[in-house]
Amino acid sequence: MLTTMLAGSKKYRAVGELGKATDTLDVTGNVVEEKSYDHITKEAFEEKLKQFTGEIMQVPPLYSALKKDGKRMSVLLKQGQEVEAKPARPVTVYSLSLQDFSPPYFTIGLNSPPKNEHLLKMYLPSGNSRCR
């Protein structure tokens, strides 16, 4: 794995908001669901992040740069066209850490190969969250 990491990696920093889910999985979307997040502790959140480290399977979000018929799926959706979800595929997360936990907001740091840009749109099941 070290040779893979040396071949290139990207570091990301994302701020998320607990308790809200949007249709685009980011701050640009409309809030489609709200849940209580009072039960989520910093320790529980850090434990949940461990599930997203290493080789994981992820269904790419519909609002992403992935293409259908040569056009970005996010553009097609904004035009009102129907887009079918792509199947889950393997992605690699070298490291994922909680940098700040100030409910409802949190900040995570992520290190992954350069081609995993859609990882920033993660749905964290320990209460809804959206990244901005």
Secondary structure as UniProt FT lines:
FT   HELIX           2..6
FT   STRAND          10..18
FT   STRAND          20..22
FT   TURN            23..24
FT   TURN            27..28
FT   STRAND          31..34
FT   TURN            38..39
FT   HELIX           42..49
FT   HELIX           50..52
FT   STRAND          54..58
FT   STRAND          67..68
FT   TURN            69..70
FT   STRAND          71..72
FT   HELIX           73..78
FT   TURN            79..80
FT   STRAND          89..93
FT   STRAND          95..102
FT   TURN            103..104
FT   STRAND          105..112
FT   TURN            114..115
FT   HELIX           117..120
FT   STRAND          129..131
//
